Amino acid sequence: MADTPLKNPHRTRIKICGLTREADVDAAVQAGADAIGFVLYEKSPRAVSLARAVELAQRLPVFVTPVLLLVNQDTPNLIALRADSMPASGQFGSYLLQFHGDESPAHCAAAGMPFMRAARIPLGGEAGFDLVKFSEDYHAAQAILVDAHVEGYGGGGKTFDWTALPWSHPTINASSRIVLSGGLSPANVGEAIDRVRPWAVDVSSGVELDAPQGGTQKGLKSPEKINQFIAAVRRADELLSKS
């Protein structure tokens, strides 16, 4: 008897962002992450230099994608990130740029590299954000990453209303183009996947070590939380496959 095909064979991809240490890169890869994000925005508490990002990316096996998060970089700096001008760096031949600031479509294209564009969704005003137009404007992006609009350009641990946006609209096409971010954690990522059905999810603060005074130790990841997060994503995928 032939195997019954899955009703929803989609596997949600997983990006772990804001890594700064070798041990955390290794833990994310071992747990099954599909992409690793390095923050090049110098004002971020999770920032690393380009040289450090290259060094950490050398630890990535093939098919685990390094992603460079940028915020309002000027055009000369963008051009310097082109593959033909990058230092020798192992797997860095297939990296992605993630524009997380106020970059225009033309600005994003200036690097001449594959990129994702972050849509920063205003908290409390989600329904007024035109994600359809945003997706049309950035049609050249490999994906649209949706994040909560917080001070500091991401990593704030805040969620937005997942029910307020038209995920099934053909221009948005969540299941093949949306990377869902913003306050995700092992506790809520399953619900997020069920509501949005994104191509991928992105987590940073939700897998960081707890800080003694509350909050998280920014840039320092917890292997236990990473494993919990990825396990929660896989459980959500399994439930969807049976629905």
Buried (B, 14 or more C-beta within 10 A) or exposed (E): EEEEEEEBEBEBBBBBBBBBEEEBBBBBBEBBBBBBBBBBBEEBEBBBEBEEBBBBBBBBEEEBBBBBBBBEBEEEEBBEBEBEEBEEBBBBEEBBBBBBBEBEBEBBBBBEBBBBBBBBBEBEEBEEBEBBEBBEBBEEBBBBBBBBBBEEBBBBBBBBBBEBBEBEEEBBBBBEBBBBBBBBBBEBBBBBBEBBBBBBBBBBBBBBBEEEEEEBBBBBBBBEBBBBBBBBBBEBBEEBBEE
